[in-house]
Amino acid sequence: DAGVIQSPRHEVTEMGQEVTLRCKPISGHDYLFWYRQTMMRGLELLIYFNNNVPIDDSGMPEDRFSAKMPNASFSTLKIQPSEPRDSAVYFCASSQIRGTEAFFGQGTRLTVV
Amino acid sequence: AQSVTQLDSQVPVFEEAPVELRCNYSSSVSVYLFWYVQYPNQGLQLLLKYLSGSTLVESINGFEAEFNKSQTSFHLRKPSVHISDTAEYFCAVITISGSARQLTFGSGTQLTVLP
């Protein structure tokens, strides 16, 4: 398996624009996590899904953030409208229902100017 | 609620010296414990994990960690570090309740190995 795949790797956008981050989890994994990493706050869990259903979205910072998982092989994290303080590295991770290890993607480095 | 505390944000150490990165957790239920490593501009990779059984777990590159339930700790150690061990290290905890699964990370420790 190719591992967790995130796209794009880098995104630079202007304030106010919509941004969509994409993630393809490892096949057969039932859990999908979205994290945000910044120098100030470290790694923050934004939301996670189990069998495509959002379980806990308490980490989503504002209504500007939304996440979907339309099927087992694809998830998106959308920010609309984007703001400079959203600049961070966003990671997607997946794990099996019986396993406990989370596998991480390479991350998307988002810069909002 | 669970939490993970990594007391040291920066640990500089000379090559071939021993190192210990500290991790303490709090949880009201049983936990699984992990150490992840992040090299520059990369995602997190699992270094080692404790699920059950022996409280001392080892990685393939010489790191080890010991689960201490009474002290709620899972410190990471290596007897002799290399330049290539320079990275950020994250301690993480999973609590499982039914189908819910909460993976919580500490704030990270930047290990810098000096020549």
Chai-1 contact restraints between the chains, C-beta under 6 A:
chainA,res_idxA,chainB,res_idxB,connection_type,confidence,min_distance_angstrom,max_distance_angstrom,comment,restraint_id
A,Y31,B,R101,contact,1.0,0.0,6.0,A-B,restraint_1
A,G42,B,S107,contact,1.0,0.0,6.0,A-B,restraint_2
A,G42,B,G108,contact,1.0,0.0,6.0,A-B,restraint_3
A,L43,B,F105,contact,1.0,0.0,6.0,A-B,restraint_4
A,N50,B,S99,contact,1.0,0.0,6.0,A-B,restraint_5
A,F91,B,G43,contact,1.0,0.0,6.0,A-B,restraint_6
A,T100,B,Y32,contact,1.0,0.0,6.0,A-B,restraint_7
A,T100,B,I94,contact,1.0,0.0,6.0,A-B,restraint_8
A,E101,B,L46,contact,1.0,0.0,6.0,A-B,restraint_9
A,A102,B,L103,contact,1.0,0.0,6.0,A-B,restraint_10
A,F104,B,G43,contact,1.0,0.0,6.0,A-B,restraint_11
A,F104,B,L44,contact,1.0,0.0,6.0,A-B,restraint_12
A,G105,B,G43,contact,1.0,0.0,6.0,A-B,restraint_13
A,Q106,B,G43,contact,1.0,0.0,6.0,A-B,restraint_14
A,G107,B,G43,contact,1.0,0.0,6.0,A-B,restraint_15
